[in-house]
Amino acid sequence: MRQLLAGLADNRGDGSGSPVLSLGPVVLGGMLLLACASPGAVTQPVFPKAEPMTSGGSTQTISVHHVEVRSPLSPQQVHERLLAVVPRLDPRLVDMLRRGDAEAVERERRDGPSLWLFEVRDMGSLLAVEGRSVHVYQYEIGNPLTAESMIRYQAGAGQYAPLRVVLYEEGSGSVIAYDRPSDLFGQFGDERITKVGHDLDRELEELLHQALGN
């Protein structure tokens, strides 16, 4: 190493008699060494920046309508109404799918609720670290049977099932926001999946109409 750095030394002839190291980079053992401007400085190894993974990847630009529904009700009121109108996910639905019980699945599709509440997250509570208290709730809403009816054709549809809905306060009222399902699922270009997306548009609108009472 010392011989390598010494080889980089070069006398400028400025009268100081002190060699000055070249600023050119040197690659040694997979490490990039940057020569310092002062011979007394310690040379630090700098590892090459990793190249982004592009092999086999692709990107696609899609258009998605972002829906915001405003209500004069407080976030807590809307939150309580949502919990009242959206049933908690029944684990039997997942079990019947995994068991391959086609008869039970078809019966549930016909007679069961169209939407279930998978998860609720109190996102506003995270701001307690800043000494703030706000109402922000995130909901995962959907149906395992509906998800199955799409991922059977396009596995990538599983990224958006269940749907995510957020509720937050705005002034003295509240806002419910979500991305339109038919846009999310329409990107796959499969009419069978797009149709389910349009059904979810309607079902989600009806559910929010019921929760907000308008």
C-alpha positions as a Markdown table, in Angstrom:
| # | Residue | x | y | z |
|---|---|---|---|---|
| 1 | Met | 0.0 | 0.0 | 0.0 |
| 2 | Arg | 2.8 | 2.4 | 0.9 |
| 3 | Gln | 4.6 | 1.7 | -2.3 |
| 4 | Leu | 1.4 | 2.3 | -4.3 |
| 5 | Leu | 0.8 | 5.7 | -2.7 |
| 6 | Ala | 4.4 | 6.6 | -3.0 |
| 7 | Gly | 4.2 | 5.9 | -6.7 |
| 8 | Leu | 1.4 | 8.5 | -6.9 |
| 9 | Ala | 3.6 | 11.2 | -5.3 |
| 10 | Asp | 4.8 | 14.0 | -7.6 |
| 11 | Asn | 7.1 | 16.9 | -6.8 |
| 12 | Arg | 5.3 | 20.2 | -7.9 |
| 13 | Gly | 8.6 | 22.2 | -7.9 |
| 14 | Asp | 7.0 | 25.0 | -5.9 |
| 15 | Gly | 10.0 | 25.3 | -3.7 |
| 16 | Ser | 8.5 | 23.6 | -0.7 |
| 17 | Gly | 10.2 | 20.3 | -1.5 |
| 18 | Ser | 7.1 | 18.5 | -0.3 |
| 19 | Pro | 5.5 | 15.9 | -2.6 |
| 20 | Val | 1.8 | 16.3 | -3.4 |
| 21 | Leu | -0.4 | 13.3 | -4.0 |
| 22 | Ser | -2.3 | 13.1 | -7.2 |
| 23 | Leu | -6.1 | 13.5 | -6.9 |
| 24 | Gly | -6.7 | 10.6 | -9.4 |
| 25 | Pro | -8.7 | 7.6 | -8.1 |
| 26 | Val | -7.1 | 4.2 | -7.6 |
| 27 | Val | -9.0 | 0.9 | -7.5 |
| 28 | Leu | -7.4 | -1.7 | -5.2 |
| 29 | Gly | -9.1 | -5.0 | -4.3 |
| 30 | Gly | -12.5 | -3.8 | -5.3 |
| 31 | Met | -12.1 | -0.6 | -3.2 |
| 32 | Leu | -11.8 | 2.9 | -4.6 |
| 33 | Leu | -9.0 | 4.9 | -3.0 |
| 34 | Leu | -9.1 | 8.7 | -3.3 |
| 35 | Ala | -5.6 | 10.2 | -2.9 |
| 36 | Cys | -5.5 | 13.1 | -0.5 |
| 37 | Ala | -4.1 | 16.5 | -1.2 |
| 38 | Ser | -1.8 | 16.3 | 1.8 |
| 39 | Pro | 0.9 | 13.6 | 2.2 |
| 40 | Gly | 0.2 | 13.5 | 6.0 |
| 41 | Ala | -3.5 | 12.8 | 5.6 |
| 42 | Val | -5.0 | 9.3 | 6.1 |
| 43 | Thr | -6.4 | 7.8 | 3.0 |
| 44 | Gln | -9.9 | 6.4 | 3.6 |
| 45 | Pro | -11.4 | 3.6 | 1.4 |
| 46 | Val | -14.6 | 4.6 | -0.5 |
| 47 | Phe | -16.7 | 1.6 | -1.7 |
| 48 | Pro | -18.2 | 2.0 | -5.2 |
| 49 | Lys | -21.9 | 2.9 | -5.3 |
| 50 | Ala | -24.1 | -0.1 | -6.1 |
| 51 | Glu | -25.8 | 0.1 | -9.4 |
| 52 | Pro | -29.6 | -0.1 | -9.3 |
| 53 | Met | -31.2 | -3.4 | -10.1 |
| 54 | Thr | -32.6 | -3.1 | -13.6 |
| 55 | Ser | -32.3 | -6.7 | -14.9 |
| 56 | Gly | -35.7 | -8.0 | -15.8 |
| 57 | Gly | -37.5 | -5.0 | -14.2 |
| 58 | Ser | -40.1 | -2.7 | -15.8 |
| 59 | Thr | -42.1 | 0.4 | -14.9 |
| 60 | Gln | -45.5 | 1.5 | -15.9 |
| 61 | Thr | -47.3 | 4.8 | -15.5 |
| 62 | Ile | -51.0 | 4.5 | -14.5 |
| 63 | Ser | -53.7 | 7.1 | -13.9 |
| 64 | Val | -55.6 | 6.8 | -10.6 |
| 65 | His | -58.4 | 9.0 | -9.4 |
| 66 | His | -58.0 | 9.9 | -5.7 |
| 67 | Val | -61.3 | 10.3 | -4.0 |
| 68 | Glu | -61.9 | 12.6 | -1.0 |
| 69 | Val | -65.3 | 12.6 | 0.7 |
| 70 | Arg | -65.9 | 15.4 | 3.2 |
| 71 | Ser | -68.3 | 15.3 | 6.1 |
| 72 | Pro | -69.3 | 17.8 | 8.8 |
| 73 | Leu | -69.1 | 15.0 | 11.3 |
| 74 | Ser | -66.1 | 14.8 | 13.6 |
| 75 | Pro | -63.5 | 12.1 | 12.8 |
| 76 | Gln | -64.4 | 10.2 | 15.9 |
| 77 | Gln | -68.1 | 10.1 | 14.9 |
| 78 | Val | -67.2 | 8.8 | 11.4 |
| 79 | His | -64.8 | 6.3 | 12.9 |
| 80 | Glu | -67.4 | 4.9 | 15.2 |
| 81 | Arg | -70.0 | 4.7 | 12.4 |
| 82 | Leu | -67.5 | 2.9 | 10.1 |
| 83 | Leu | -66.8 | 0.3 | 12.8 |
| 84 | Ala | -70.6 | -0.1 | 13.2 |
| 85 | Val | -71.4 | -0.7 | 9.5 |
| 86 | Val | -68.3 | -2.7 | 8.3 |
| 87 | Pro | -68.2 | -6.2 | 9.9 |
| 88 | Arg | -64.9 | -7.5 | 11.2 |
| 89 | Leu | -63.3 | -10.1 | 9.0 |
| 90 | Asp | -64.6 | -13.5 | 9.7 |
| 91 | Pro | -61.6 | -15.9 | 9.6 |
| 92 | Arg | -63.9 | -18.7 | 8.3 |
| 93 | Leu | -63.7 | -17.1 | 4.9 |
| 94 | Val | -60.0 | -17.6 | 4.6 |
| 95 | Asp | -60.4 | -21.1 | 6.0 |
| 96 | Met | -63.0 | -22.2 | 3.4 |
| 97 | Leu | -60.8 | -20.9 | 0.6 |
| 98 | Arg | -57.7 | -22.8 | 1.9 |
| 99 | Arg | -59.8 | -25.9 | 2.3 |
| 100 | Gly | -61.0 | -25.6 | -1.2 |
| 101 | Asp | -64.6 | -25.7 | -0.1 |
| 102 | Ala | -66.2 | -24.4 | -3.3 |
| 103 | Glu | -69.8 | -24.9 | -2.1 |
| 104 | Ala | -69.2 | -22.8 | 1.0 |
| 105 | Val | -67.4 | -20.1 | -1.0 |
| 106 | Glu | -70.2 | -19.8 | -3.5 |
| 107 | Arg | -72.8 | -19.6 | -0.7 |
| 108 | Glu | -70.8 | -16.9 | 1.1 |
| 109 | Arg | -70.4 | -14.9 | -2.2 |
| 110 | Arg | -74.1 | -15.0 | -2.6 |
| 111 | Asp | -75.3 | -14.3 | 1.0 |
| 112 | Gly | -72.4 | -12.8 | 2.9 |
| 113 | Pro | -71.3 | -9.1 | 3.2 |
| 114 | Ser | -69.5 | -7.7 | 0.2 |
| 115 | Leu | -66.9 | -5.8 | 2.3 |
| 116 | Trp | -65.1 | -6.7 | 5.6 |
| 117 | Leu | -62.9 | -4.8 | 7.9 |
| 118 | Phe | -59.4 | -6.4 | 7.9 |
| 119 | Glu | -57.5 | -4.0 | 10.0 |
| 120 | Val | -57.7 | -0.6 | 11.7 |
| 121 | Arg | -54.6 | 1.5 | 12.5 |
| 122 | Asp | -54.6 | 4.6 | 14.7 |
| 123 | Met | -52.1 | 6.6 | 12.7 |
| 124 | Gly | -52.8 | 9.8 | 14.6 |
| 125 | Ser | -51.4 | 8.3 | 17.8 |
| 126 | Leu | -48.0 | 8.2 | 16.3 |
| 127 | Leu | -47.8 | 12.0 | 16.6 |
| 128 | Ala | -47.8 | 11.8 | 20.4 |
| 129 | Val | -44.0 | 11.8 | 20.0 |
| 130 | Glu | -44.4 | 15.5 | 18.9 |
| 131 | Gly | -46.8 | 16.3 | 21.7 |
| 132 | Arg | -49.7 | 16.4 | 19.2 |
| 133 | Ser | -53.1 | 14.7 | 19.3 |
| 134 | Val | -54.9 | 14.3 | 16.0 |
| 135 | His | -57.4 | 11.9 | 14.5 |
| 136 | Val | -56.0 | 9.9 | 11.6 |
| 137 | Tyr | -57.2 | 6.3 | 11.0 |
| 138 | Gln | -56.2 | 3.9 | 8.3 |
| 139 | Tyr | -58.6 | 1.0 | 7.4 |
| 140 | Glu | -58.0 | -2.1 | 5.3 |
| 141 | Ile | -61.3 | -3.0 | 3.8 |
| 142 | Gly | -62.1 | -5.8 | 1.3 |
| 143 | Asn | -63.1 | -9.4 | 1.0 |
| 144 | Pro | -60.9 | -12.5 | 0.7 |
| 145 | Leu | -63.4 | -14.0 | -1.8 |
| 146 | Thr | -63.2 | -10.9 | -4.0 |
| 147 | Ala | -59.4 | -11.0 | -3.8 |
| 148 | Glu | -59.4 | -14.6 | -4.9 |
| 149 | Ser | -61.7 | -13.7 | -7.9 |
| 150 | Met | -58.9 | -11.4 | -9.2 |
| 151 | Ile | -55.6 | -13.0 | -8.3 |
| 152 | Arg | -56.8 | -16.2 | -10.1 |
| 153 | Tyr | -56.2 | -14.2 | -13.3 |
| 154 | Gln | -53.5 | -11.7 | -12.2 |
| 155 | Ala | -51.3 | -12.4 | -9.1 |
| 156 | Gly | -50.2 | -8.8 | -9.1 |
| 157 | Ala | -53.8 | -7.7 | -8.1 |
| 158 | Gly | -52.9 | -8.9 | -4.6 |
| 159 | Gln | -51.0 | -5.7 | -4.1 |
| 160 | Tyr | -54.3 | -3.7 | -3.8 |
| 161 | Ala | -56.5 | -6.2 | -2.0 |
| 162 | Pro | -57.7 | -5.3 | 0.6 |
| 163 | Leu | -58.2 | -1.7 | -0.2 |
| 164 | Arg | -56.8 | 1.1 | 2.0 |
| 165 | Val | -59.0 | 4.0 | 3.2 |
| 166 | Val | -57.9 | 6.8 | 5.4 |
| 167 | Leu | -59.9 | 9.1 | 7.7 |
| 168 | Tyr | -58.6 | 12.4 | 9.0 |
| 169 | Glu | -59.8 | 15.6 | 10.5 |
| 170 | Glu | -60.1 | 18.8 | 8.5 |
| 171 | Gly | -61.2 | 21.9 | 10.4 |
| 172 | Ser | -64.3 | 21.0 | 12.4 |
| 173 | Gly | -65.2 | 18.1 | 10.1 |
| 174 | Ser | -63.4 | 15.1 | 8.5 |
| 175 | Val | -62.2 | 13.6 | 5.2 |
| 176 | Ile | -62.3 | 10.0 | 4.0 |
| 177 | Ala | -59.9 | 9.4 | 1.2 |
| 178 | Tyr | -59.0 | 6.4 | -1.0 |
| 179 | Asp | -57.9 | 5.6 | -4.5 |
| 180 | Arg | -60.6 | 4.4 | -6.9 |
| 181 | Pro | -60.5 | 0.6 | -7.1 |
| 182 | Ser | -61.4 | 0.4 | -10.7 |
| 183 | Asp | -58.3 | 2.5 | -11.6 |
| 184 | Leu | -56.0 | 0.4 | -9.4 |
| 185 | Phe | -57.3 | -2.9 | -10.8 |
| 186 | Gly | -57.9 | -1.6 | -14.3 |
| 187 | Gln | -54.1 | -1.3 | -14.9 |
| 188 | Phe | -53.9 | -5.0 | -15.5 |
| 189 | Gly | -55.9 | -4.7 | -18.7 |
| 190 | Asp | -58.0 | -7.7 | -17.9 |
| 191 | Glu | -61.8 | -7.1 | -18.2 |
| 192 | Arg | -62.6 | -9.8 | -15.6 |
| 193 | Ile | -60.5 | -7.9 | -13.0 |
| 194 | Thr | -61.6 | -4.4 | -14.1 |
| 195 | Lys | -65.3 | -5.5 | -13.7 |
| 196 | Val | -64.5 | -6.5 | -10.1 |
| 197 | Gly | -62.9 | -3.1 | -9.6 |
| 198 | His | -66.1 | -1.3 | -10.7 |
| 199 | Asp | -68.1 | -3.5 | -8.3 |
| 200 | Leu | -65.7 | -2.4 | -5.5 |
| 201 | Asp | -66.2 | 1.3 | -6.6 |
| 202 | Arg | -69.9 | 0.9 | -6.0 |
| 203 | Glu | -69.7 | -1.2 | -2.8 |
| 204 | Leu | -67.2 | 1.2 | -1.2 |
| 205 | Glu | -69.4 | 4.2 | -2.1 |
| 206 | Glu | -72.5 | 2.6 | -0.7 |
| 207 | Leu | -70.6 | 1.7 | 2.5 |
| 208 | Leu | -69.3 | 5.3 | 3.0 |
| 209 | His | -72.8 | 6.7 | 2.2 |
| 210 | Gln | -74.2 | 4.5 | 4.9 |
| 211 | Ala | -71.5 | 5.5 | 7.4 |
| 212 | Leu | -71.8 | 9.2 | 6.7 |
| 213 | Gly | -75.6 | 9.2 | 6.6 |
| 214 | Asn | -75.8 | 11.2 | 3.4 |
